[in-house]
Amino acid sequence: MEYFLEDEHTGKVYDGRLMRRLLAYARPHAGAILISIVLLLLVTAADLAGPVLIKTAIDDHIRAAGRPRVALEPAAAALLPEGTRAEAVPFEGRLFIREDRIPEAWRRHPAVASAPRFQVVQAADGRHYLARIAGDPIDVTEAALRVDTREGQTVLLAPGAGPQGRPGVYSARLLSREELRLFRQPERAAVARIAWMYLALAAGAFVLSYGQGYLLNRAAQLIVARIREDVFVHLQRMSVSYFDRNPVGRLVTRVTNDVETLNEMYSSVLVNLFRDVFVLVGIAAVMVAYNARLALLGFAVLPLVVAAAVIFRNQARAAYREVRTRLARINAFLSENISGMRLIQVFRREREQFAEFEAINRAYLRATLRQVTVFAIFRPVIDLLSSLALALILWYGGRQVTGGELQLGVLVAFVQYLQRFFRPINEMAEKFNILQSAMASSERIFAILDTPPGITDPERPRVPARVRGAVEFDHVWFAYEDENWVLRDVSFRVEPGETVAFVGHTGAGKTSILNLLARFYDVQRGAVRVDGIDVREWPQEELRRHIAIVQQDVFLFTGNIRENIRLWNEQISDEKVRMAARLANAEEFIRRLPRGYDEPVTERGSTLSAGQRQLLALARALAYDPAILVLDEATANIDTETEQLIQAALQRLARGRTTLIVAHRLSTIQHADRIIVLHRGRIREVGTHRELLARRGIYYRLWLLQYGGQPAEETGERRPFPAAGGEGRNPAC
């Protein structure tokens, strides 16, 4: 036994036609999506600003505390801009300002240019000194900076810092811990401000991310809700033949699983692609702006990343297809075996079916493990390549930092940016899987939406002023497939209020007549008319409003007894529900239920007996008060006692209504006004029960097959269903 995927995906990872249709559903929510993109851009900007702040803290404050300072008299310092004066350190009657904080235009001012310059340095003894410098800053290691005393003054000796490579001599003053803290205070305050800015950025990004995530997911949920509604409404318009060809499980999967896959695409891929683009472009721009050579070195591994992504895409696509195929086989096997579990147990086939399931399950396991292997390899490969890029950055950038060609903060920022750069690439695997699933799901969903309904309403419908219930079949030919005719040149007429039964062997076309009357299918030749109007000229909803069908297999919905009788039609009052149940002989068993009309009904009414379900179906038909009543094997699977209740209810139900009955049990239709005998799609006999027995034809043989022996001669008057023009329909219904 083979179980194939019902509709294989074409294998495209991206289909522009499908994506355009998916984006069309997003168009009504373009405003929310656009706001979400803008918020995402702000979140990305905040994320990119983090390394900039860290670089600023390191290069401009933490490592810059020892940069040269200009000692200005208060009068000279008053000439500088207020922002520059705010960073001044008052010490021994002068204001010490970092030289690089003074604007270039003010450095040439005589009061500034002639001011002495100082530098806070740490010597080999581990203590800090305020050294006076003239030209270049002191740039030697702490261990090489020696402390000496000359002419009663403290001096610092820096090897190689003087003329012609001789030691530089700098007059210095030892700083106490409090004095050192005073000189470092502006840098500490600046670092604290940067830390608060970093925290504020993180908090702002959190708020923006929340708003962006809420807007995006809300839009995605609204979109998929609309798609679900469109699919369900379209399924409601489809003809019964469509459901004959498509299993219920497959259609349910389309409306649930496949639509939910689109939700992941809208919320996780669509807008996040913008974020990935923002991140990649933004990081590349910042890195090139800081140091183009270092940036190009970090991007040197990108060709390897692209090659890995291409290989991954091909391998993942093949693995994905196999997983989908194997999963479909498991679903099909489970659906069939769970539905037929009673038969499996009766014939003791548990071991054999388990063995078959085990083989299918093992095949699915192998496919999933292959997919897991592909995904498990891709991420480590990208991690390895990102580590290679990071190693190159550290190697080359470290050499530049130690050589004084690059600031340490820039190198730290590069490391953080490079890690952020590979993050969206690492997420490619997940996005690829979601995108491929979305393409497969959208293809199946649109396949449903693109299937035109087999039965459509006419452009110019016709409806009689008053529906009387006359039914006419005029030379009807009908086939479910091609020209395998189920009905062949069938013609008959049923007058309003008349009761007509259809009998015949299985496959004779009895149920097909009822399907054509309700226009579940359309005839290939001839016409079916209700009150003289072809059913193809009726609006479907209007036609079916006047037809009630009671089937052999009664379908009950999850809910309660009351709602299953009126089918959530609020125009049918509770009193009318009770009246219908009373006339259908259903009220007696309903009252015995613990909650009466509010008794819960499980799926398909499994807690009720076949007879009880049939009585509820009759009550449902009475509540809707149809002009035409259709009974399709309504008493085939019930006990004799319940059959008597149903027969009594049918006599009430048929009053004033056109009644069409299909029955194999001939005892239930012998009182019909007419009995039409079908054989191989053609009408072979028409007459009353007595007339057909007397004719000794097909009906006579059917009677002998069911009851055996010679049929006894009926005595007394026939007890017919009320004829047309009788009491009329029950006024309570």
HELIX and SHEET records of a PDB file:
HELIX    1   1 GLY A   16  ALA A   26  1                                  11    
HELIX    2   2 ARG A   27  HIS A   29  5                                   3    
HELIX    3   3 ALA A   30  ALA A   57  1                                  28    
HELIX    4   4 ILE A   58  ILE A   62  3                                   5    
HELIX    5   5 PRO A   74  ALA A   77  1                                   4    
HELIX    6   6 GLU A   82  ARG A   85  1                                   4    
HELIX    7   7 GLU A   99  ARG A  101  5                                   3    
HELIX    8   8 GLU A  104  ARG A  107  1                                   4    
HELIX    9   9 PRO A  110  ALA A  113  1                                   4    
HELIX   10  10 GLU A  142  ALA A  144  5                                   3    
HELIX   11  11 PRO A  163  GLY A  165  5                                   3    
HELIX   12  12 ARG A  177  ARG A  237  1                                  61    
HELIX   13  13 VAL A  240  ARG A  245  1                                   6    
HELIX   14  14 VAL A  248  THR A  253  1                                   6    
HELIX   15  15 ARG A  254  ASP A  258  3                                   5    
HELIX   16  16 VAL A  259  GLU A  264  1                                   6    
HELIX   17  17 MET A  265  LEU A  270  3                                   6    
HELIX   18  18 VAL A  271  TYR A  290  1                                  20    
HELIX   19  19 ALA A  292  GLY A  298  1                                   7    
HELIX   20  20 PHE A  299  VAL A  301  5                                   3    
HELIX   21  21 LEU A  302  SER A  339  1                                  38    
HELIX   22  22 MET A  341  VAL A  346  1                                   6    
HELIX   23  23 GLU A  350  THR A  402  1                                  53    
HELIX   24  24 LEU A  408  ASN A  426  1                                  19    
HELIX   25  25 MET A  428  LEU A  449  1                                  22    
HELIX   26  26 LYS A  510  LEU A  517  1                                   8    
HELIX   27  27 VAL A  535  GLU A  537  5                                   3    
HELIX   28  28 GLN A  540  ARG A  545  1                                   6    
HELIX   29  29 ILE A  561  ARG A  566  1                                   6    
HELIX   30  30 ASP A  574  LEU A  583  1                                  10    
HELIX   31  31 GLU A  587  ARG A  592  1                                   6    
HELIX   32  32 GLY A  596  ASP A  598  5                                   3    
HELIX   33  33 GLU A  603  GLY A  605  5                                   3    
HELIX   34  34 ALA A  610  TYR A  624  1                                  15    
HELIX   35  35 THR A  640  LEU A  653  1                                  14    
HELIX   36  36 LEU A  666  THR A  668  5                                   3    
HELIX   37  37 HIS A  689  ARG A  695  1                                   7    
HELIX   38  38 ILE A  698  TYR A  707  1                                  10    
SHEET    1   A 8 VAL A  89  PHE A  91  0                                        
SHEET    2   A 8 ARG A  94  ARG A  98 -1                                        
SHEET    3   A 8 ARG A  69  LEU A  72 -1                                        
SHEET    4   A 8 ARG A 117  GLN A 122 -1                                        
SHEET    5   A 8 HIS A 128  ILE A 133 -1                                        
SHEET    6   A 8 GLY A 168  LEU A 174 -1                                        
SHEET    7   A 8 GLN A 153  ALA A 158 -1                                        
SHEET    8   A 8 ARG A 146  ARG A 150 -1                                        
SHEET    1   B 4 TRP A 485  VAL A 494  0                                        
SHEET    2   B 4 VAL A 471  ALA A 479 -1                                        
SHEET    3   B 4 ARG A 525  VAL A 530 -1                                        
SHEET    4   B 4 ILE A 533  ASP A 534 -1                                        
SHEET    1   C 6 ILE A 547  GLN A 551  0                                        
SHEET    2   C 6 ILE A 628  ASP A 632  1                                        
SHEET    3   C 6 THR A 658  VAL A 662  1                                        
SHEET    4   C 6 THR A 499  GLY A 504  1                                        
SHEET    5   C 6 ARG A 674  HIS A 679  1                                        
SHEET    6   C 6 ARG A 682  GLY A 687 -1                                        
SHEET    1   D 2 GLY A 559  ASN A 560  0                                        
SHEET    2   D 2 PRO A 600  VAL A 601 -1                                        
END                                                                             
